[in-house]
């Protein structure tokens, strides 16, 4: 694996691979379909980026999160690696240019959502690409048995007909043995091939604390651990309440949830990442892509609805390998609340039909129209207009999404983009003739690569700091250059979207399988029961309970969880 190590050193500066990375790279290079199961923070991206760079052609990466795709593309571009993400916020022309670049422009990575992959035009362009690897990120989303099932993932397998004989690398951090089998079956693996790192995190102590005063306990824990921490809560309302409570107790904190503008979310995450705020109080929206090394404790104010989700969120502690803690606060009312929370995700069929009709009325959509169209959608305004409970409406929308009638996104951040529409020589002539633009154009060319080939994501605030002028002046310069037809400038936008994945149906004709509904409900309730069992089991090591749930057969005692510590105390006293 000499070549792989050379690439690792050249682009990432690491001299050694982490556990299982090398084996996964070898497997993909040999042309095998591979399912890689690496825990959170295990370095999944390198597992597909290195083999893709070692071969001619382009790697197609299928990912569910726009923000994560954009982050990875920017990271690759900063290393001089040609990459592009085709997301729902791009215009038809931008998509066209990006796909042509992937065919003719020596690009190495094309990031797509599973929904975008279903587009026939996209599929036809992919046929013309020299593809070396297909990567499916967050592969557990393909399984109905999983905690985060997404129907759009079921269509991913269609790519095998578009570009046959190309190996697939499926990546996930959490999957039970049942889901592992399901992923490989759904993606039509030529043969089963699982490469799995152990679920055991030796530096992580799992602790369940029974307490009737959770808020007081949070203060005690955070006063004990003076480092960075995450507090996970169930609702957006709780994020604000707990944050204010912590601030009142002189603990630096901030809150985060999906209802916030993406710019605000990015600012909050940035401040927390740079230790400007110590504690992040968040819903599960604070998830994928979070990678902060010095998080010493992750606190769950109440239990998540599945052990998969708990393991993912708890795993954000101790990324640097130092002893860290995952603490779950529990009390007598939690079982009732958890049961109510899960059942609320399964509305009655008539409630679904009624809400669907109201959406169509709200957006003024006629029957048999709107397939593939996206609409700005303010759920609070919608609920206020039709006197609906926001939480119930949100769950109905998510249910309609699972039935593939709509696609609902949280506030989509479309970052500012820039593309020179003149060639090098014409731009040079313009600079000579218009000297007052010269330094700004040079700054753009130094700051971003590929500006002549495609739209590049830019940051006006960064340009303002580098240029030493106001943000308003930067925007004015960009707008003037656009007026002069030197470049195309697309300012950032932030808006929630509702996309009709098929033509609007008459609400009475909406087909909802009662059998499927009950099946999904049972899956959710079974997962909830596993969480409850975990909180109540005081006889078995917490790590042992978790790895057993994920199908890892090891007789393990961590010596650091609340169960092990209590058992050791009893043994010493005897």
Secondary structure in CASP SS format (residue, H / E / C, confidence):
PFRMAT SS
TARGET T0000
AUTHOR 0000-0000-0000
METHOD secondary structure of the structure
MODEL  1
X C 1.00
X H 1.00
X H 1.00
X H 1.00
X H 1.00
X H 1.00
X H 1.00
X H 1.00
X H 1.00
X H 1.00
X H 1.00
X H 1.00
X C 1.00
X C 1.00
X C 1.00
X C 1.00
X C 1.00
X C 1.00
X C 1.00
X C 1.00
X H 1.00
X H 1.00
X H 1.00
X H 1.00
X H 1.00
X H 1.00
X H 1.00
X H 1.00
X H 1.00
X C 1.00
X C 1.00
X C 1.00
X C 1.00
X E 1.00
X E 1.00
X E 1.00
X E 1.00
X C 1.00
X C 1.00
X C 1.00
X C 1.00
X C 1.00
X C 1.00
X H 1.00
X H 1.00
X H 1.00
X H 1.00
X H 1.00
X H 1.00
X H 1.00
X H 1.00
X H 1.00
X H 1.00
X H 1.00
X C 1.00
X C 1.00
X C 1.00
X E 1.00
X E 1.00
X E 1.00
X E 1.00
X E 1.00
X C 1.00
X C 1.00
X C 1.00
X H 1.00
X H 1.00
X H 1.00
X H 1.00
X H 1.00
X H 1.00
X H 1.00
X H 1.00
X H 1.00
X H 1.00
X H 1.00
X H 1.00
X H 1.00
X C 1.00
X C 1.00
X C 1.00
X C 1.00
X E 1.00
X E 1.00
X E 1.00
X E 1.00
X C 1.00
X C 1.00
X C 1.00
X C 1.00
X C 1.00
X H 1.00
X H 1.00
X H 1.00
X H 1.00
X H 1.00
X H 1.00
X H 1.00
X H 1.00
X H 1.00
X H 1.00
X H 1.00
X H 1.00
X H 1.00
X C 1.00
X C 1.00
X C 1.00
X C 1.00
X E 1.00
X E 1.00
X E 1.00
X E 1.00
X C 1.00
X H 1.00
X H 1.00
X H 1.00
X H 1.00
X C 1.00
X C 1.00
X H 1.00
X H 1.00
X H 1.00
X H 1.00
X H 1.00
X H 1.00
X H 1.00
X H 1.00
X C 1.00
X C 1.00
X C 1.00
X E 1.00
X E 1.00
X E 1.00
X E 1.00
X E 1.00
X E 1.00
X C 1.00
X C 1.00
X H 1.00
X H 1.00
X H 1.00
X H 1.00
X C 1.00
X C 1.00
X C 1.00
X C 1.00
X C 1.00
X C 1.00
X C 1.00
X C 1.00
X H 1.00
X H 1.00
X H 1.00
X H 1.00
X H 1.00
X H 1.00
X H 1.00
X H 1.00
X H 1.00
X H 1.00
X H 1.00
X H 1.00
X C 1.00
X C 1.00
X C 1.00
X C 1.00
X C 1.00
X E 1.00
X E 1.00
X E 1.00
X E 1.00
X E 1.00
X C 1.00
X C 1.00
X C 1.00
X C 1.00
X H 1.00
X H 1.00
X H 1.00
X H 1.00
X H 1.00
X H 1.00
X H 1.00
X H 1.00
X H 1.00
X H 1.00
X C 1.00
X C 1.00
X C 1.00
X C 1.00
X C 1.00
X C 1.00
X C 1.00
X E 1.00
X E 1.00
X E 1.00
X C 1.00
X C 1.00
X C 1.00
X C 1.00
X C 1.00
X C 1.00
X C 1.00
X E 1.00
X E 1.00
X E 1.00
X E 1.00
X E 1.00
X E 1.00
X E 1.00
X C 1.00
X C 1.00
X C 1.00
X H 1.00
X H 1.00
X H 1.00
X H 1.00
X H 1.00
X H 1.00
X H 1.00
X H 1.00
X H 1.00
X H 1.00
X H 1.00
X C 1.00
X C 1.00
X C 1.00
X E 1.00
X E 1.00
X E 1.00
X E 1.00
X E 1.00
X C 1.00
X C 1.00
X C 1.00
X H 1.00
X H 1.00
X H 1.00
X H 1.00
X H 1.00
X H 1.00
X H 1.00
X H 1.00
X H 1.00
X H 1.00
X H 1.00
X H 1.00
X H 1.00
X C 1.00
X C 1.00
X C 1.00
X C 1.00
X E 1.00
X E 1.00
X E 1.00
X E 1.00
X C 1.00
X C 1.00
X C 1.00
X C 1.00
X C 1.00
X H 1.00
X H 1.00
X H 1.00
X H 1.00
X H 1.00
X H 1.00
X H 1.00
X H 1.00
X H 1.00
X H 1.00
X H 1.00
X H 1.00
X C 1.00
X C 1.00
X C 1.00
X C 1.00
X C 1.00
X E 1.00
X E 1.00
X E 1.00
X E 1.00
X C 1.00
X C 1.00
X C 1.00
X C 1.00
X C 1.00
X C 1.00
X C 1.00
X C 1.00
X C 1.00
X C 1.00
X C 1.00
X C 1.00
X E 1.00
X E 1.00
X E 1.00
X E 1.00
X E 1.00
X E 1.00
X C 1.00
X C 1.00
X C 1.00
X C 1.00
X C 1.00
X C 1.00
X H 1.00
X H 1.00
X H 1.00
X H 1.00
X H 1.00
X H 1.00
X H 1.00
X H 1.00
X C 1.00
X C 1.00
X C 1.00
X C 1.00
X C 1.00
X C 1.00
X C 1.00
X C 1.00
X C 1.00
X E 1.00
X E 1.00
X E 1.00
X E 1.00
X E 1.00
X E 1.00
X E 1.00
X C 1.00
X C 1.00
X C 1.00
X H 1.00
X H 1.00
X H 1.00
X H 1.00
X H 1.00
X H 1.00
X H 1.00
X H 1.00
X H 1.00
X H 1.00
X C 1.00
X C 1.00
X C 1.00
X C 1.00
X C 1.00
X H 1.00
X H 1.00
X H 1.00
X H 1.00
X H 1.00
X H 1.00
X H 1.00
X H 1.00
X H 1.00
X H 1.00
X H 1.00
X H 1.00
X H 1.00
X H 1.00
X H 1.00
X C 1.00
X C 1.00
X C 1.00
X C 1.00
X C 1.00
X C 1.00
X C 1.00
X C 1.00
X C 1.00
X C 1.00
X E 1.00
X E 1.00
X E 1.00
X C 1.00
X C 1.00
X H 1.00
X H 1.00
X H 1.00
X H 1.00
X H 1.00
X H 1.00
X H 1.00
X H 1.00
X C 1.00
X C 1.00
X C 1.00
X H 1.00
X H 1.00
X H 1.00
X H 1.00
X H 1.00
X H 1.00
X H 1.00
X H 1.00
X H 1.00
X H 1.00
X H 1.00
X H 1.00
X H 1.00
X C 1.00
X C 1.00
X C 1.00
X E 1.00
X E 1.00
X E 1.00
X E 1.00
X E 1.00
X E 1.00
X E 1.00
X E 1.00
X E 1.00
X C 1.00
X C 1.00
X E 1.00
X E 1.00
X E 1.00
X E 1.00
X C 1.00
X C 1.00
X C 1.00
X H 1.00
X H 1.00
X H 1.00
X H 1.00
X H 1.00
X H 1.00
X H 1.00
X H 1.00
X H 1.00
X H 1.00
X C 1.00
X H 1.00
X H 1.00
X H 1.00
X H 1.00
X H 1.00
X H 1.00
X H 1.00
X H 1.00
X H 1.00
X H 1.00
X H 1.00
X H 1.00
X H 1.00
X C 1.00
X C 1.00
X C 1.00
X C 1.00
X C 1.00
X C 1.00
X C 1.00
X C 1.00
X E 1.00
X E 1.00
X C 1.00
X C 1.00
X H 1.00
X H 1.00
X H 1.00
X H 1.00
X H 1.00
X H 1.00
X H 1.00
X H 1.00
X C 1.00
X C 1.00
X C 1.00
X H 1.00
X H 1.00
X H 1.00
X H 1.00
X H 1.00
X H 1.00
X H 1.00
X H 1.00
X H 1.00
X H 1.00
X H 1.00
X H 1.00
X H 1.00
X C 1.00
X C 1.00
X C 1.00
X E 1.00
X E 1.00
X E 1.00
X E 1.00
X C 1.00
X C 1.00
X E 1.00
X E 1.00
X E 1.00
X E 1.00
X E 1.00
X E 1.00
X E 1.00
X E 1.00
X C 1.00
X C 1.00
X C 1.00
X C 1.00
X C 1.00
X C 1.00
X H 1.00
X H 1.00
X H 1.00
X C 1.00
X C 1.00
X C 1.00
X C 1.00
X H 1.00
X H 1.00
X H 1.00
X H 1.00
X H 1.00
X H 1.00
X H 1.00
X H 1.00
X H 1.00
X H 1.00
X H 1.00
X H 1.00
X H 1.00
X H 1.00
X H 1.00
X H 1.00
X H 1.00
X H 1.00
X H 1.00
X H 1.00
X H 1.00
X H 1.00
X H 1.00
X C 1.00
X C 1.00
X C 1.00
X C 1.00
X C 1.00
X H 1.00
X H 1.00
X H 1.00
X H 1.00
X H 1.00
X H 1.00
X H 1.00
X H 1.00
X C 1.00
X C 1.00
X C 1.00
X C 1.00
X C 1.00
X C 1.00
X C 1.00
X C 1.00
X C 1.00
X C 1.00
X C 1.00
X C 1.00
X H 1.00
X H 1.00
X H 1.00
X H 1.00
X H 1.00
X H 1.00
X H 1.00
X H 1.00
X H 1.00
X H 1.00
X H 1.00
X H 1.00
X C 1.00
END
